[in-house]
Amino acid sequence: MRRALPLAVPLAALAGGAAAVLQLAGALKTAPLPLALPLDLTLAALLALAALLPLLAATHRWRIGRGVALPAAAAALLWLWAVVAGSWTASRLVVADKLVDMVLVAPAMLAAGLLVGAAPAARAALAAGCLLAGVALAALLGWGVLSGQPLAAPAAGAANYQVIGLAMAIAATLAALRAVEAPHPLLALPWLALAAGLGFAALLPGGRTALLALGLGVALAPALRLWLAGRRGAGLGWAAAALLGGLGLLSDLLLNPVAAEGLRTLERLGGGAAGLEARAGLWSAALEFGGRAAPLGLGTGGFGIAEGHGDSRALHPHNHALEALSEFGLPGLLLWLGAFGGALALAAARLGRVDPGRAACIAALVLPVAISVMVSSDQGNRMAWFALGLTLSLGVAARPLAGRRHAGAGPPPAPLPPGLARHV
């Protein structure tokens, strides 16, 4: 007789928790406690995950589907092509910074997403960690507004409101997913209240992309869960109710300046189309440079110089695909499509073959990041590559290794608790 190795599940849970901290480290570092740590939170989580991932791999049995190979290979070739494209770029500062993220950090994040997303205990711990992080940040943000001491991280600069909002978007999506998974409507009410509270908190920091990610995540991830469980009418009803309700509430607040006072996200939404025009200008410039520098592109990190803003990473196309086209040329765009488009195709093909709870959990973790990637991120963003790994994990099956059970070894282990078992 065999039973799971005794440390397999705890090690997987630890790996999932470390992955949650690493994925949201940029947001967590805006809170007072992480800022007071003697070691940078990102580095600490990265070291912990680097130690735990080999143990996670060694204590589980893995089965990798054929559909994983092509997107993973395309991602690897994209990283290699970024190095080659660095040989003709005009950049010296941005290229060095970006290549560190793409060549060293991105492969590790993709591998982490692949392993953590496939192992049931690790995936459950990742979701729980992201949910707790978002709730904690929302509570601290609310307390800061009331006390006049908003969250701020000197290292985060002007982008801290974006990562805080993204963390709350992921947490709200997970809370909404828990609501539709609740066994009784009364048990769903606390989760719905939590999702609504996180939605309100997302109006405070000023991140419009995060608000969009929250709205779409809350509408689509639970609807996917219901659809895959065979409750298609309920899924469509949830999506419609969430979208219409959110838009109605948002419109009401925008038309009521007194109620919207102090809500920075609404203030930025009502401040005109300057942000959208700026994004459109960057996208247009990326397309133009992609054509001018075809077929090989401007070179890694060359967009800022070509746009006339110097060798600064702060200015980029704010769209993963357009950045690949403008800096890496047509080969880079094709490789990007092979990686991210291939992962999307894999996910679509696997939706009907994996547990609905697992598919919806991955969707809840990935959707907000995917939206951010297309309007507010660059190729070096580690969250994007971790999300890519999570998506590819739908093509991987993992179970704890079984050890040989000797006579007299005692009763078999208890089954997994329901909250964890539904993610298998």
C-alpha positions as a Python dict, from the first residue, in 0.01 Angstrom:
ca = {
    (1, 'M'): (0, 0, 0),
    (2, 'R'): (112, 354, -70),
    (3, 'R'): (35, 695, 66),
    (4, 'A'): (151, 1048, -17),
    (5, 'L'): (492, 1149, 110),
    (6, 'P'): (434, 1328, 443),
    (7, 'L'): (607, 1653, 341),
    (8, 'A'): (474, 1678, -14),
    (9, 'V'): (160, 1880, 64),
    (10, 'P'): (318, 2116, 324),
    (11, 'L'): (612, 2187, 91),
    (12, 'A'): (373, 2258, -194),
    (13, 'A'): (172, 2495, 26),
    (14, 'L'): (488, 2679, 129),
    (15, 'A'): (590, 2713, -235),
    (16, 'G'): (247, 2854, -322),
    (17, 'G'): (267, 3105, -38),
    (18, 'A'): (615, 3218, -142),
    (19, 'A'): (493, 3253, -502),
    (20, 'A'): (204, 3473, -385),
    (21, 'V'): (444, 3702, -198),
    (22, 'L'): (678, 3722, -497),
    (23, 'Q'): (395, 3789, -743),
    (24, 'L'): (258, 4076, -532),
    (25, 'A'): (584, 4195, -375),
    (26, 'G'): (566, 4528, -555),
    (27, 'A'): (232, 4600, -388),
    (28, 'L'): (322, 4453, -50),
    (29, 'K'): (633, 4670, -28),
    (30, 'T'): (410, 4977, -6),
    (31, 'A'): (297, 4860, 341),
    (32, 'P'): (489, 4963, 655),
    (33, 'L'): (590, 4616, 778),
    (34, 'P'): (765, 4491, 462),
    (35, 'L'): (941, 4826, 433),
    (36, 'A'): (1086, 4771, 781),
    (37, 'L'): (1232, 4429, 695),
    (38, 'P'): (1614, 4408, 683),
    (39, 'L'): (1592, 4214, 354),
    (40, 'D'): (1411, 4326, 40),
    (41, 'L'): (1078, 4141, 22),
    (42, 'T'): (1118, 4052, -345),
    (43, 'L'): (1462, 3903, -285),
    (44, 'A'): (1344, 3714, 25),
    (45, 'A'): (1048, 3563, -161),
    (46, 'L'): (1267, 3479, -461),
    (47, 'L'): (1521, 3298, -243),
    (48, 'A'): (1248, 3108, -60),
    (49, 'L'): (1083, 3004, -386),
    (50, 'A'): (1418, 2902, -536),
    (51, 'A'): (1470, 2667, -240),
    (52, 'L'): (1114, 2529, -242),
    (53, 'L'): (1057, 2469, -613),
    (54, 'P'): (1311, 2184, -645),
    (55, 'L'): (1150, 2018, -343),
    (56, 'L'): (806, 2067, -497),
    (57, 'A'): (928, 1910, -821),
    (58, 'A'): (1091, 1618, -639),
    (59, 'T'): (789, 1531, -422),
    (60, 'H'): (530, 1525, -702),
    (61, 'R'): (466, 1311, -1005),
    (62, 'W'): (431, 1523, -1319),
    (63, 'R'): (261, 1463, -1649),
    (64, 'I'): (319, 1734, -1910),
    (65, 'G'): (82, 1756, -2204),
    (66, 'R'): (208, 1801, -2558),
    (67, 'G'): (46, 2144, -2592),
    (68, 'V'): (283, 2296, -2337),
    (69, 'A'): (598, 2251, -2545),
    (70, 'L'): (529, 2501, -2825),
    (71, 'P'): (441, 2806, -2610),
    (72, 'A'): (727, 2730, -2372),
    (73, 'A'): (973, 2699, -2661),
    (74, 'A'): (844, 3023, -2816),
    (75, 'A'): (898, 3203, -2484),
    (76, 'A'): (1253, 3068, -2459),
    (77, 'L'): (1331, 3177, -2815),
    (78, 'L'): (1184, 3521, -2742),
    (79, 'W'): (1422, 3564, -2449),
    (80, 'L'): (1711, 3456, -2672),
    (81, 'W'): (1599, 3690, -2949),
    (82, 'A'): (1587, 3979, -2699),
    (83, 'V'): (1957, 3920, -2635),
    (84, 'V'): (2031, 3916, -3007),
    (85, 'A'): (1821, 4231, -3059),
    (86, 'G'): (2031, 4401, -2795),
    (87, 'S'): (2324, 4400, -3039),
    (88, 'W'): (2173, 4672, -3262),
    (89, 'T'): (1982, 4884, -3009),
    (90, 'A'): (2075, 5246, -2941),
    (91, 'S'): (2006, 5189, -2571),
    (92, 'R'): (2273, 5119, -2314),
    (93, 'L'): (2091, 5154, -1984),
    (94, 'V'): (1746, 5013, -2059),
    (95, 'V'): (1880, 4715, -2255),
    (96, 'A'): (2095, 4602, -1962),
    (97, 'D'): (1811, 4641, -1715),
    (98, 'K'): (1550, 4474, -1934),
    (99, 'L'): (1769, 4179, -2033),
    (100, 'V'): (1830, 4095, -1667),
    (101, 'D'): (1453, 4071, -1619),
    (102, 'M'): (1389, 3881, -1943),
    (103, 'V'): (1682, 3639, -1939),
    (104, 'L'): (1723, 3569, -1567),
    (105, 'V'): (1394, 3649, -1393),
    (106, 'A'): (1135, 3564, -1661),
    (107, 'P'): (1237, 3196, -1706),
    (108, 'A'): (1230, 3144, -1331),
    (109, 'M'): (887, 3306, -1302),
    (110, 'L'): (745, 3100, -1588),
    (111, 'A'): (877, 2780, -1431),
    (112, 'A'): (735, 2883, -1093),
    (113, 'G'): (393, 2950, -1243),
    (114, 'L'): (399, 2619, -1425),
    (115, 'L'): (484, 2414, -1113),
    (116, 'V'): (277, 2606, -859),
    (117, 'G'): (-24, 2622, -1089),
    (118, 'A'): (-19, 2246, -1150),
    (119, 'A'): (26, 2123, -790),
    (120, 'P'): (-311, 2134, -607),
    (121, 'A'): (-179, 2236, -263),
    (122, 'A'): (55, 2496, -410),
    (123, 'R'): (-220, 2644, -626),
    (124, 'A'): (-460, 2664, -330),
    (125, 'A'): (-193, 2835, -117),
    (126, 'L'): (-115, 3078, -399),
    (127, 'A'): (-482, 3176, -427),
    (128, 'A'): (-517, 3211, -50),
    (129, 'G'): (-199, 3421, -30),
    (130, 'C'): (-311, 3655, -308),
    (131, 'L'): (-653, 3692, -146),
    (132, 'L'): (-504, 3773, 194),
    (133, 'A'): (-254, 4017, 42),
    (134, 'G'): (-526, 4207, -141),
    (135, 'V'): (-747, 4226, 168),
    (136, 'A'): (-455, 4344, 383),
    (137, 'L'): (-360, 4613, 133),
    (138, 'A'): (-721, 4731, 106),
    (139, 'A'): (-746, 4754, 485),
    (140, 'L'): (-418, 4943, 511),
    (141, 'L'): (-520, 5172, 228),
    (142, 'G'): (-851, 5253, 396),
    (143, 'W'): (-679, 5312, 728),
    (144, 'G'): (-424, 5536, 560),
    (145, 'V'): (-694, 5746, 399),
    (146, 'L'): (-876, 5787, 732),
    (147, 'S'): (-556, 5870, 921),
    (148, 'G'): (-405, 6088, 650),
    (149, 'Q'): (-109, 5852, 598),
    (150, 'P'): (-153, 5680, 258),
    (151, 'L'): (52, 5380, 161),
    (152, 'A'): (376, 5485, -5),
    (153, 'A'): (696, 5308, -98),
    (154, 'P'): (991, 5527, -196),
    (155, 'A'): (1120, 5260, -432),
    (156, 'A'): (788, 5223, -607),
    (157, 'G'): (764, 5579, -729),
    (158, 'A'): (454, 5684, -916),
    (159, 'A'): (359, 5329, -1007),
    (160, 'N'): (270, 5213, -655),
    (161, 'Y'): (-100, 5286, -703),
    (162, 'Q'): (-101, 5055, -1007),
    (163, 'V'): (39, 4750, -827),
    (164, 'I'): (-179, 4809, -521),
    (165, 'G'): (-486, 4824, -743),
    (166, 'L'): (-381, 4511, -931),
    (167, 'A'): (-338, 4318, -605),
    (168, 'M'): (-687, 4419, -497),
    (169, 'A'): (-826, 4326, -840),
    (170, 'I'): (-685, 3973, -807),
    (171, 'A'): (-820, 3944, -452),
    (172, 'A'): (-1167, 4067, -552),
    (173, 'T'): (-1179, 3819, -840),
    (174, 'L'): (-1085, 3535, -605),
    (175, 'A'): (-1345, 3647, -350),
    (176, 'A'): (-1616, 3652, -619),
    (177, 'L'): (-1507, 3303, -725),
    (178, 'R'): (-1539, 3181, -366),
    (179, 'A'): (-1890, 3325, -359),
    (180, 'V'): (-2014, 3116, -653),
    (181, 'E'): (-1840, 2809, -510),
    (182, 'A'): (-2011, 2845, -172),
    (183, 'P'): (-2238, 2546, -94),
    (184, 'H'): (-2523, 2771, 29),
    (185, 'P'): (-2634, 3122, -73),
    (186, 'L'): (-2597, 3248, 285),
    (187, 'L'): (-2235, 3134, 289),
    (188, 'A'): (-2177, 3330, -32),
    (189, 'L'): (-2279, 3661, 126),
    (190, 'P'): (-1951, 3724, 316),
    (191, 'W'): (-1752, 3662, -2),
    (192, 'L'): (-1977, 3894, -202),
    (193, 'A'): (-1938, 4161, 66),
    (194, 'L'): (-1561, 4115, 56),
    (195, 'A'): (-1552, 4146, -324),
    (196, 'A'): (-1765, 4462, -303),
    (197, 'G'): (-1537, 4607, -35),
    (198, 'L'): (-1230, 4539, -245),
    (199, 'G'): (-1404, 4699, -542),
    (200, 'F'): (-1466, 5014, -339),
    (201, 'A'): (-1107, 5012, -212),
    (202, 'A'): (-986, 4997, -573),
    (203, 'L'): (-1145, 5340, -623),
    (204, 'L'): (-901, 5495, -376),
    (205, 'P'): (-546, 5459, -518),
    (206, 'G'): (-608, 5591, -871),
    (207, 'G'): (-535, 5292, -1095),
    (208, 'R'): (-781, 5290, -1386),
    (209, 'T'): (-632, 4976, -1541),
    (210, 'A'): (-666, 4795, -1209),
    (211, 'L'): (-1031, 4901, -1187),
    (212, 'L'): (-1093, 4763, -1535),
    (213, 'A'): (-912, 4440, -1442),
    (214, 'L'): (-1121, 4409, -1126),
    (215, 'G'): (-1449, 4457, -1308),
    (216, 'L'): (-1373, 4208, -1583),
    (217, 'G'): (-1218, 3959, -1343),
    (218, 'V'): (-1516, 3963, -1105),
    (219, 'A'): (-1754, 3924, -1400),
    (220, 'L'): (-1570, 3658, -1602),
    (221, 'A'): (-1388, 3420, -1365),
    (222, 'P'): (-1697, 3319, -1160),
    (223, 'A'): (-1901, 3301, -1483),
    (224, 'L'): (-1642, 3061, -1623),
    (225, 'R'): (-1669, 2848, -1309),
    (226, 'L'): (-2047, 2824, -1344),
    (227, 'W'): (-2029, 2762, -1720),
    (228, 'L'): (-1780, 2477, -1686),
    (229, 'A'): (-1993, 2321, -1411),
    (230, 'G'): (-2283, 2300, -1657),
    (231, 'R'): (-2473, 2600, -1517),
    (232, 'R'): (-2448, 2809, -1831),
    (233, 'G'): (-2752, 3023, -1766),
    (234, 'A'): (-2625, 3109, -1419),
    (235, 'G'): (-2283, 3191, -1564),
    (236, 'L'): (-2424, 3428, -1822),
    (237, 'G'): (-2651, 3583, -1560),
    (238, 'W'): (-2359, 3639, -1323),
    (239, 'A'): (-2147, 3804, -1594),
    (240, 'A'): (-2433, 4030, -1703),
    (241, 'A'): (-2527, 4126, -1347),
    (242, 'A'): (-2167, 4198, -1247),
    (243, 'L'): (-2092, 4409, -1554),
    (244, 'L'): (-2421, 4603, -1553),
    (245, 'G'): (-2415, 4651, -1177),
    (246, 'G'): (-2057, 4772, -1180),
    (247, 'L'): (-2114, 5010, -1470),
    (248, 'G'): (-2430, 5144, -1306),
    (249, 'L'): (-2259, 5210, -975),
    (250, 'L'): (-1962, 5367, -1147),
    (251, 'S'): (-2184, 5595, -1355),
    (252, 'D'): (-2378, 5700, -1047),
    (253, 'L'): (-2058, 5794, -865),
    (254, 'L'): (-1919, 5983, -1164),
    (255, 'L'): (-2241, 6186, -1185),
    (256, 'N'): (-2226, 6265, -813),
    (257, 'P'): (-1909, 6468, -745),
    (258, 'V'): (-1981, 6488, -372),
    (259, 'A'): (-1991, 6110, -334),
    (260, 'A'): (-1682, 6068, -553),
    (261, 'E'): (-1473, 6319, -360),
    (262, 'G'): (-1145, 6164, -248),
    (263, 'L'): (-1177, 5863, -478),
    (264, 'R'): (-867, 5916, -690),
    (265, 'T'): (-954, 5650, -946),
    (266, 'L'): (-1284, 5823, -1022),
    (267, 'E'): (-1112, 6161, -1028),
    (268, 'R'): (-873, 6029, -1291),
    (269, 'L'): (-1160, 5870, -1485),
    (270, 'G'): (-1352, 6197, -1483),
    (271, 'G'): (-1047, 6405, -1568),
    (272, 'G'): (-1086, 6363, -1943),
    (273, 'A'): (-933, 6134, -2201),
    (274, 'A'): (-573, 6245, -2148),
    (275, 'G'): (-463, 5902, -2026),
    (276, 'L'): (-628, 5719, -2313),
    (277, 'E'): (-486, 5967, -2564),
    (278, 'A'): (-138, 5915, -2420),
    (279, 'R'): (-175, 5536, -2450),
    (280, 'A'): (-305, 5570, -2806),
    (281, 'G'): (-8, 5790, -2892),
    (282, 'L'): (236, 5529, -2757),
    (283, 'W'): (60, 5249, -2945),
    (284, 'S'): (63, 5450, -3267),
    (285, 'A'): (433, 5526, -3224),
    (286, 'A'): (509, 5158, -3158),
    (287, 'L'): (329, 5059, -3479),
    (288, 'E'): (514, 5330, -3672),
    (289, 'F'): (856, 5227, -3540),
    (290, 'G'): (770, 4863, -3603),
    (291, 'G'): (716, 4951, -3967),
    (292, 'R'): (1016, 5180, -4001),
    (293, 'A'): (1258, 4937, -3841),
    (294, 'A'): (1112, 4624, -4004),
    (295, 'P'): (1188, 4345, -4010),
    (296, 'L'): (1422, 4337, -3706),
    (297, 'G'): (1291, 4624, -3494),
    (298, 'L'): (1460, 4901, -3298),
    (299, 'G'): (1645, 4662, -3070),
    (300, 'T'): (1586, 4579, -2706),
    (301, 'G'): (1507, 4891, -2503),
    (302, 'G'): (1527, 5121, -2804),
    (303, 'F'): (1172, 5258, -2795),
    (304, 'G'): (1237, 5544, -2550),
    (305, 'I'): (1528, 5683, -2751),
    (306, 'A'): (1340, 5652, -3079),
    (307, 'E'): (1046, 5838, -2924),
    (308, 'G'): (1279, 6119, -2817),
    (309, 'H'): (1262, 6067, -2441),
    (310, 'G'): (1613, 5935, -2384),
    (311, 'D'): (1744, 5606, -2251),
    (312, 'S'): (1468, 5561, -1993),
    (313, 'R'): (1264, 5251, -1919),
    (314, 'A'): (975, 5463, -1793),
    (315, 'L'): (862, 5518, -2151),
    (316, 'H'): (756, 5200, -2330),
    (317, 'P'): (465, 5110, -2561),
    (318, 'H'): (245, 4996, -2270),
    (319, 'N'): (143, 4691, -2469),
    (320, 'H'): (330, 4361, -2474),
    (321, 'A'): (256, 4277, -2837),
    (322, 'L'): (339, 4625, -2972),
    (323, 'E'): (657, 4635, -2766),
    (324, 'A'): (762, 4303, -2920),
    (325, 'L'): (692, 4442, -3268),
    (326, 'S'): (869, 4775, -3223),
    (327, 'E'): (1178, 4648, -3038),
    (328, 'F'): (1214, 4286, -3152),
    (329, 'G'): (1067, 4319, -3502),
    (330, 'L'): (856, 4066, -3685),
    (331, 'P'): (1049, 3765, -3543),
    (332, 'G'): (984, 3895, -3191),
    (333, 'L'): (615, 3949, -3257),
    (334, 'L'): (577, 3598, -3399),
    (335, 'L'): (756, 3450, -3097),
    (336, 'W'): (541, 3656, -2860),
    (337, 'L'): (228, 3530, -3035),
    (338, 'G'): (361, 3177, -3014),
    (339, 'A'): (417, 3209, -2639),
    (340, 'F'): (115, 3404, -2519),
    (341, 'G'): (-122, 3316, -2803),
    (342, 'G'): (-16, 2953, -2774),
    (343, 'A'): (-86, 2958, -2400),
    (344, 'L'): (-431, 3102, -2465),
    (345, 'A'): (-502, 2830, -2722),
    (346, 'L'): (-384, 2565, -2476),
    (347, 'A'): (-608, 2704, -2203),
    (348, 'A'): (-909, 2706, -2438),
    (349, 'A'): (-842, 2346, -2536),
    (350, 'R'): (-801, 2231, -2174),
    (351, 'L'): (-1100, 2408, -2018),
    (352, 'G'): (-1334, 2114, -2069),
    (353, 'R'): (-1077, 1859, -1950),
    (354, 'V'): (-968, 1997, -1614),
    (355, 'D'): (-1164, 2046, -1296),
    (356, 'P'): (-1386, 2360, -1323),
    (357, 'G'): (-1254, 2492, -992),
    (358, 'R'): (-897, 2461, -1109),
    (359, 'A'): (-964, 2635, -1441),
    (360, 'A'): (-1156, 2919, -1274),
    (361, 'C'): (-884, 2965, -1010),
    (362, 'I'): (-619, 3001, -1281),
    (363, 'A'): (-846, 3244, -1468),
    (364, 'A'): (-893, 3452, -1152),
    (365, 'L'): (-516, 3475, -1101),
    (366, 'V'): (-432, 3543, -1465),
    (367, 'L'): (-710, 3768, -1601),
    (368, 'P'): (-621, 4088, -1408),
    (369, 'V'): (-254, 4050, -1497),
    (370, 'A'): (-335, 3984, -1863),
    (371, 'I'): (-536, 4305, -1885),
    (372, 'S'): (-254, 4501, -1721),
    (373, 'V'): (-1, 4350, -1960),
    (374, 'M'): (-185, 4481, -2263),
    (375, 'V'): (-220, 4841, -2144),
    (376, 'S'): (36, 4912, -1873),
    (377, 'S'): (341, 4686, -1869),
    (378, 'D'): (663, 4597, -2048),
    (379, 'Q'): (838, 4273, -2141),
    (380, 'G'): (1042, 4268, -1822),
    (381, 'N'): (743, 4255, -1588),
    (382, 'R'): (781, 3933, -1387),
    (383, 'M'): (406, 3917, -1314),
    (384, 'A'): (337, 3863, -1685),
    (385, 'W'): (571, 3566, -1711),
    (386, 'F'): (437, 3411, -1391),
    (387, 'A'): (86, 3445, -1533),
    (388, 'L'): (204, 3278, -1853),
    (389, 'G'): (335, 2987, -1647),
    (390, 'L'): (3, 2962, -1461),
    (391, 'T'): (-181, 2944, -1792),
    (392, 'L'): (50, 2672, -1923),
    (393, 'S'): (0, 2478, -1599),
    (394, 'L'): (-345, 2382, -1727),
    (395, 'G'): (-160, 2139, -1954),
    (396, 'V'): (29, 1981, -1662),
    (397, 'A'): (-98, 1728, -1409),
    (398, 'A'): (75, 1690, -1072),
    (399, 'R'): (13, 1462, -777),
    (400, 'P'): (216, 1404, -460),
    (401, 'L'): (449, 1107, -490),
    (402, 'A'): (339, 800, -303),
    (403, 'G'): (574, 630, -64),
    (404, 'R'): (565, 261, 22),
    (405, 'R'): (343, 194, 322),
    (406, 'H'): (461, -89, 545),
    (407, 'A'): (246, -316, 758),
    (408, 'G'): (164, -163, 1093),
    (409, 'A'): (230, 187, 967),
    (410, 'G'): (-106, 307, 1095),
    (411, 'P'): (-427, 415, 925),
    (412, 'P'): (-422, 577, 582),
    (413, 'P'): (-402, 957, 570),
    (414, 'A'): (-717, 1164, 591),
    (415, 'P'): (-854, 1302, 264),
    (416, 'L'): (-780, 1658, 160),
    (417, 'P'): (-1014, 1920, 311),
    (418, 'P'): (-1292, 2037, 75),
    (419, 'G'): (-1139, 2383, 30),
    (420, 'L'): (-823, 2223, -104),
    (421, 'A'): (-973, 1921, -274),
    (422, 'R'): (-1182, 2132, -513),
    (423, 'H'): (-863, 2273, -667),
    (424, 'V'): (-724, 1932, -767),
}
